[in-house]
């Protein structure tokens, strides 16, 4: 019972954090004054911190759901590979944006490219997101409910959504929060008791 309660809370937290991420994130061309304003905004830090907290909550939710060693190990390794990239994205790019705003030295934003797109960080980030997707799909297979597959779909689409326009990125965040809410609701103790009593 305690495991159900903790997994419900962690699923809800996961959904909220990943919904906030694209909603709070400033969108711009990320060059010139508009880019500096976006990267230097407190909302940039808030949005990307929400994503990091979402991944941490996800890893803890997978553990609380006791979805199996493969699901848990794969998800945890994936989250571990993703978080360093988000740390640089959150704090290094914000520092660049803030400095550019303060000094008017907008060519500083050119440093965003090597911070983001070096081969090591790109491989780590891409592999991490793939492993997270594999882990959450393993969770869905273990649980076997349609709600779990809706939740997993958000993480299967996590890497592709980076290439989508802002509106679709916000929709992706809503998909994760909806999937998380559905999966959390399916694990409510009352529903478990009703299923046991009816033999369902």
C-alpha positions as CSV (number, residue, x, y, z in Angstrom):
1,X,0.0,0.0,0.0
2,X,2.8,2.4,0.9
3,X,4.4,1.7,-2.5
4,X,1.2,2.5,-4.3
5,X,0.8,5.8,-2.4
6,X,4.4,6.9,-3.1
7,X,4.2,5.9,-6.8
8,X,1.0,7.9,-7.2
9,X,2.6,11.0,-5.7
10,X,5.7,10.6,-7.8
11,X,3.8,10.1,-11.0
12,X,1.8,13.2,-10.4
13,X,5.0,15.1,-9.7
14,X,6.6,13.7,-12.9
15,X,3.6,14.9,-14.9
16,X,3.5,18.4,-13.4
17,X,7.2,19.0,-13.9
18,X,7.2,17.9,-17.5
19,X,4.1,19.9,-18.3
20,X,5.8,23.0,-16.8
21,X,9.0,22.5,-18.8
22,X,7.7,23.5,-22.2
23,X,5.1,26.0,-20.8
24,X,7.7,28.0,-18.9
25,X,10.5,27.8,-21.5
26,X,11.1,31.0,-23.4
27,X,11.1,30.4,-27.2
28,X,13.2,32.5,-29.6
29,X,15.7,32.2,-32.4
30,X,18.4,32.2,-29.7
31,X,20.5,34.7,-31.5
32,X,21.0,38.4,-31.0
33,X,19.0,40.3,-28.4
34,X,16.0,38.0,-28.5
35,X,18.2,35.0,-27.9
36,X,20.0,36.7,-25.1
37,X,16.7,37.7,-23.5
38,X,15.4,34.1,-23.7
39,X,18.6,32.4,-22.5
40,X,19.1,35.0,-19.7
41,X,15.5,34.8,-18.5
42,X,14.8,33.3,-15.0
43,X,12.1,31.3,-16.9
44,X,14.8,29.6,-18.8
45,X,16.3,28.3,-15.5
46,X,12.8,27.5,-14.1
47,X,11.8,25.5,-17.2
48,X,14.9,23.4,-17.4
49,X,15.0,22.9,-13.7
50,X,11.5,21.5,-14.0
51,X,12.7,19.1,-16.6
52,X,15.5,17.9,-14.3
53,X,13.1,17.5,-11.4
54,X,10.8,15.6,-13.7
55,X,13.4,13.1,-14.6
56,X,14.3,12.6,-11.0
57,X,10.7,12.1,-10.1
58,X,10.3,9.6,-13.0
59,X,13.3,7.5,-11.8
60,X,11.8,7.4,-8.3
61,X,8.4,6.6,-9.6
62,X,9.7,3.6,-11.6
63,X,11.4,2.3,-8.4
64,X,8.2,2.8,-6.4
65,X,6.1,0.9,-8.9
66,X,8.5,-2.1,-8.6
67,X,8.3,-2.5,-12.3
68,X,11.3,-4.9,-12.4
69,X,15.1,-4.7,-12.6
70,X,15.3,-4.1,-16.4
71,X,12.8,-1.2,-16.2
72,X,14.4,0.4,-13.2
73,X,18.0,-0.1,-14.2
74,X,17.4,1.2,-17.7
75,X,15.5,4.2,-16.6
76,X,18.0,5.2,-13.9
77,X,21.0,4.9,-16.3
78,X,19.1,6.9,-18.8
79,X,18.3,9.7,-16.3
80,X,21.9,9.7,-15.2
81,X,23.0,10.3,-18.8
82,X,20.4,13.0,-19.4
83,X,20.9,15.2,-16.3
84,X,24.4,16.5,-17.1
85,X,23.2,17.9,-20.4
86,X,20.3,19.6,-18.7
87,X,22.6,21.1,-16.2
88,X,24.7,22.7,-18.9
89,X,21.6,23.8,-20.8
90,X,20.1,25.3,-17.7
91,X,23.0,27.1,-16.1
92,X,25.7,27.6,-18.7
93,X,23.3,28.9,-21.4
94,X,21.6,31.1,-18.8
95,X,25.0,32.6,-17.8
96,X,25.8,33.3,-21.5
97,X,22.4,35.0,-22.0
98,X,22.7,37.1,-18.9
99,X,26.2,38.2,-19.8
100,X,25.1,39.1,-23.3
101,X,22.2,41.1,-22.0
102,X,24.4,43.0,-19.5
103,X,27.2,43.8,-22.0
104,X,25.5,43.8,-25.3
105,X,28.1,41.3,-26.5
106,X,25.6,39.1,-28.4
107,X,28.3,37.0,-30.2
108,X,28.8,35.3,-26.8
109,X,25.7,33.3,-27.8
110,X,27.8,31.5,-30.4
111,X,29.2,29.5,-27.5
112,X,25.8,27.8,-27.0
113,X,26.6,25.6,-30.0
114,X,29.7,23.8,-28.6
115,X,28.1,23.7,-25.1
116,X,25.1,21.9,-26.5
117,X,26.3,20.0,-29.6
118,X,29.7,18.5,-28.8
119,X,29.9,14.8,-29.7
120,X,30.2,13.5,-26.1
121,X,27.3,15.5,-24.7
122,X,25.1,14.7,-27.7
123,X,25.8,11.0,-27.5
124,X,25.1,11.0,-23.7
125,X,21.9,12.9,-24.1
126,X,20.6,10.9,-27.0
127,X,21.5,7.6,-25.4
128,X,20.0,8.7,-22.1
129,X,16.6,9.6,-23.7
130,X,16.5,6.3,-25.6
131,X,17.2,4.4,-22.4
132,X,14.6,6.3,-20.5
133,X,12.1,5.5,-23.3
134,X,13.0,1.8,-23.2
135,X,12.7,1.8,-19.4
136,X,9.3,3.4,-19.3
137,X,8.1,1.1,-22.1
138,X,9.3,-1.8,-19.9
139,X,7.2,-0.4,-17.1
140,X,4.2,-0.3,-19.3
141,X,4.7,-3.8,-20.5
142,X,5.0,-5.0,-16.9
143,X,1.9,-3.2,-15.8
144,X,0.0,-4.0,-18.9
145,X,-2.6,-1.3,-18.7
146,X,-3.5,1.2,-21.5
147,X,-2.9,4.0,-19.0
148,X,0.7,2.9,-18.7
149,X,1.1,2.9,-22.4
150,X,-0.2,6.4,-22.7
151,X,2.4,7.5,-20.1
152,X,5.1,5.6,-21.9
153,X,4.2,7.3,-25.2
154,X,5.3,10.7,-23.8
155,X,8.8,9.4,-23.2
156,X,9.0,7.5,-26.6
157,X,8.3,10.9,-28.1
158,X,10.6,12.9,-25.9
159,X,13.6,13.0,-28.3
160,X,11.5,13.8,-31.5
161,X,9.6,16.6,-29.7
162,X,12.8,18.7,-29.7
163,X,12.4,19.1,-33.4
164,X,8.8,20.3,-33.1
165,X,7.4,23.9,-32.9
166,X,6.6,25.4,-29.5
167,X,2.9,24.5,-29.7
168,X,3.7,20.8,-30.2
169,X,6.3,20.8,-27.4
170,X,3.6,22.2,-25.0
171,X,1.2,19.5,-26.3
172,X,3.9,16.9,-25.6
173,X,4.2,18.1,-22.0
174,X,0.4,17.8,-21.7
175,X,0.6,14.3,-23.0
176,X,3.0,13.3,-20.2
177,X,0.9,14.9,-17.5
178,X,-2.2,13.2,-18.8
179,X,-0.5,9.9,-19.0
180,X,0.9,10.4,-15.5
181,X,-2.5,11.3,-14.1
182,X,-4.2,8.3,-15.8
183,X,-1.6,5.9,-14.5
184,X,-1.7,7.4,-11.0
185,X,-5.5,7.2,-11.0
186,X,-5.3,3.5,-12.0
187,X,-3.2,2.8,-9.0
188,X,-5.5,4.4,-6.4
189,X,-6.1,2.0,-3.5
190,X,-9.9,2.2,-3.9
191,X,-9.6,1.0,-7.4
192,X,-7.3,-1.8,-6.4
193,X,-9.7,-2.9,-3.7
194,X,-12.7,-2.8,-6.1
195,X,-10.7,-4.9,-8.6
196,X,-9.9,-7.4,-5.9
197,X,-13.5,-7.6,-4.7
198,X,-15.0,-8.1,-8.1
199,X,-12.3,-10.4,-9.3
200,X,-11.4,-8.1,-12.2
